[in-house]
Amino acid sequence: MTSAYETGINPYQEKPQSLPPCTIGIKCADDPGIAECLDSIDDDVSVHVVITPSNRIERLLKSRGIDYSKTAYGNIARSAQLSIEEAPDNNVIVMDSDARFTPGSIRKLRQALVTNIVAKPSIRFETDGYLSEVISRGRYAFNNRSDFATCPGLAVRRAELTEACGQIFNPLIRWTEDADLNFRMKKYGIELAFVPDAEIVHGPVNLSHELRAAFKYGIGKRLSVEHTPGRETPEEFPECVINAFTSPLRIRENLKSSGFAGLLLDTVWQGIYLAGYHAQKSLGRWTITE
């Protein structure tokens, strides 16, 4: 008979923890970078991808045998919610196609879900120049707050979170769906577990993308105010001008995390964000009725 030592197996080695099944739900809008995202999945999980119409992405997913569903372009909240609803498992990690997992991060998030309803990883933003470095510093400071639920990488126990907060991501709120969820989590007392050694890497964010995002986030915040009872509205004039541009605390925080360039970018960003908020408030152009 061959002993464990003769086969090279350590009989005292701790066996991997048995964890509940988990699905990686990926949002993808015609992004070929999803290949790197898929390649970074290093744990025994299922995968479901929600795509906007794209022949090349469909071909890629079919070639890999990846399950997917389709939705219309322009509603991140709907894509995020579908990624959860279509997942075969109760435990779901919501991911973006332009981000990837670092080794071991999926398992760490799965372990966090054993004792928590919601868990988030740390997020690192790559850079490819000076402006993307400034953006990276600002995004890093915001996305790595331990008290604020953010995507990508948000891990949830679907049934428990839905029971507590209702629909996890509200499709009526096109953008800032994670901020809307964060508001409801705090309202209903759902704690967030921050797992800093589980890390998501996001590709570089250029300036035009960042400023377009500011406008969309402003729209999303207004939609959240319209559809989520009790949502606060500090964006209303004239208080918003004071909060956005003259708060000593905000200035100090931005100088500390991102320097003068970061402070300047944040000032411009806040102005565009407010423009998006008031564009939706005045025009209602981005309202969804169903």
Residue, then its C-alpha position, 0 to 999 in steps of 0.5 A: m500500500t502506498s502511503a500519503y507521504e510517498t505520493g507527495i500528499n501532506p496528510y496534515q494539510e488543511k483541506p480547502q473550505s467547502l463554500p456555497p455555490c457562487t456565480i460571477g455575474i458580468k455586465c458587458a457592453d460590446d467590450p472585448g476586454i471581457a476575455e481578460c475578465l473571464d481569464s481571471i476567474d480562478d475558482d470553481v464558480s458558474v458564470h453568467v454574462v449580461i450583454t448589450p447586442s454585440n455579435r462579436i461578444e456573442r461569438l466569444l461567449k459561445s466559443r467558451g460555452i459561457d451562459y449569457s442573456k441580452t438587454a438593451y444598451g444604456n441601463i447599467a442598473r438593469s444589466a446588474q439586476l439581470s446578472i443577479e436574477e439569471a445567476p443559477d446560484n444564490n451567492v453572486i459576485v457582480m463584475d464589470s467586463d473591463a475589470r479582472f480578479t486578482p488571484g484568490s480574490i473570488r474565494k475570499l469574497r465567497q468566504a466573506l459571504v458565509t457570515n455576511i449578506v454583502a461583501k466588497p473587495s478593494i479596487r485598484f485602477e490602472t493608469d496609462g498617463y498623468l490624467s488617468e493617474v489623477i482619476s485613479r487616485g480619486r476613484y481609489a479613495f472613493n471606491n475603497r471606503s469600507d462603508f459604501a457598497t460599490c461595483p465592480g466586485l460586489a458580492v451578495r446573497r441574493a435571497e437575503l438581500t432581496e428580502a431585506c431591501g427589495q429589488i437589489f438594483n432598481p432598473l428605473i435608476r439607469w446609473t449609480e445603481d450601487a449608490d441607490l442600493n447602498f442607501r437602502m442597505k443603510k436604511y434597513g440595517i444591512e452591514l457591509a463586509f469590506v475585504p481589502d485583500a480581495e482585489i479587483v483591477h480596473g482598466p485605465v479611465n480616460l478624462s472623457h469617460e470620467l466626465r461623461a460618467a459625472f453627467k450620467y451619475g447626476i442623472g442617476k442620483r436624480l432618478s434615485v430621488e424620484h424612485t427611492p423613498g427618503r433619498e436625500t437631495p443635497e444637489e438642490f441649489p443653492e446648498c449644492v454649490i456650497n457643498a461642492f465647491t467651498s467645503p473646507l473638508r472636501i477641499r482638504e480630503n481632495l488635496k490629501s488624496s489627489g493633490f491640486a490636480g485632483l481637486l481641480l478635476d473634482t470641482v469640474w466633475q461636481g459641476i457636470y454631475l450637478a448639470g446631469y442631476h438638474a437636466q433630469k429634474s427639468l427635462g425628465r428625458w431619462t425617465i423609464t416608465e417600466 
